Amino acid sequence: MRKLLMQPSGWIPPAAWQWVGLAGLLGLLGHSMAWNLLLSPGGPYPGWMAASALPLLTPLRGLLHGRRGAAQWASLLPLPYLLGSMVAIHGYWVPPYFTGTVDFWGALGQGLWGALMLTGSVYFAAATAARESS
């Protein structure tokens, strides 16, 4: 199963996976800051609420420089954001409906950026592991 899931890492060059992960990271960073400061339906939250985006800054330099270790750690960072988006999406579809329509679309955007970052980071780490072992 692992071999089947790792096949796309050989189809696309590692540099492309690096940029996919980096685009997901920057998109998730921008989305989480914009959501807390501008777009939230509850009005803008205080500036310290945007601190939820600060952990996303830690792997930025490593991903820019194409470091495999940074990509491995960066693949763990979007997991809480993905979990939060899944909870908000679930709250839109299932009673007691604690999420509104605007929150649903915001959570969907956060989930897509997080999935993009996760996919790019994992496949970049896998593609560069094959290169380092040979």
N, C-alpha and C positions, 0 to 999 in steps of 0.2 A: 504494500500500500504506500509506504514511504517513497519507494522508487517511482510509483505512478504520480504521486503529488509533486515530486521534484522535477518532473520532465520539463515543465515550462522554463526552468532555470537554464536549460541548455538551448532552448529555442531563441531566446532573446539575449543579446550580449549583456554582461554585468553592468556596463555603464548605463544602459537603458533602465535596468532595474534600480540602479542608484538614483536616477532622476525620478522614477516613479515614486520611490520612497521619500525622496526629498520634496516632491510636489505634494504628496499626502501630508507630510509633516508641516509644510508651510501653510497648506490649506486648512489643516486642523488647528494650527496656531492662530491663523487669522479668523477662522470661524468662531473659535471659543472666545477670543477677545472681542470680536464684533458682537457676538450674541450677548455677552455680559455687559458691554458698555453702550450698545446702540439698539440692537434689534429685538431684545426680549419684550414680550407683550406686557410684562409687569412693570415696564419702565426701565430706564437705565439703572443698573445696580451700582453700588459704590465701587470705586476703583480697585479696592482690595479683592473684590470678587473675581476680577480678571486674573488674579494670581493663580487660578486653576490652569492657566496656560503656561506658567513658568517651567514646570517639568519638561515641557516640550522643547525648551531651549537647550537642554543638556546635550542631546546627540547631534545638534545642528552642525557644529564644526566637523565632527567626525564623518558625518554623511557627506558634507561638502567635499571632504578630502578623500572619500572612498575607503574609509577604514572598516574592515570587516567586523571588528569588535563593537564598534559604534552601531553598526547595523543590527547586530545580534541584540544589543540592549535596547535599541530603538524599536525592535519588534515587540517588546513588552509594554512600551509606553501607551499605545493606543487602546489597550484592553479596557481600562476603566472608562474611557470615553465611549467605546463601543457598548459596554455594559449599560452606561447611562442612557445612550440613545435607544437601546433595545427596551429598556424599562419605559421610557417615554413613548415609544411607538406602541408598546403593548398597552399602555394606559390610554391610548387613543382608541384602540379597537375593542377592548374588553371592559365590561362594567367593573367598577363604578365610574369610568370615563374621567379620570383625573387630569387628562392632558387635552388642551385645546388644539385647534387646527394649526395655528401658528407654531405652537410648540412641536407638533408632529413634524412639520416641514423643517424646523430647525434641527430636530433630532435626526431626521433622515439625512440632512446635509452633514451633520457631525458623524453619523455612522458611515457615510460614503467616504468622507475624508479619512476616517480612521481605518477603514478597510483598505483604502489605497495605500496608506502608510504601512500597514501591517504586511500587505502582499509584497510591496516593493522591498521592504527591509528583509523579509524572510528569503525571498528569492535572490536578492543581492548577496546575502550571506551564503546561501547555498551555491551560487554560481562562483563566488570567489573561493569557497572551500575546495571545490573541484580543481580550481586553478592552482591553489597553494599546495595541494597534495601531490601534484604531478611534478 
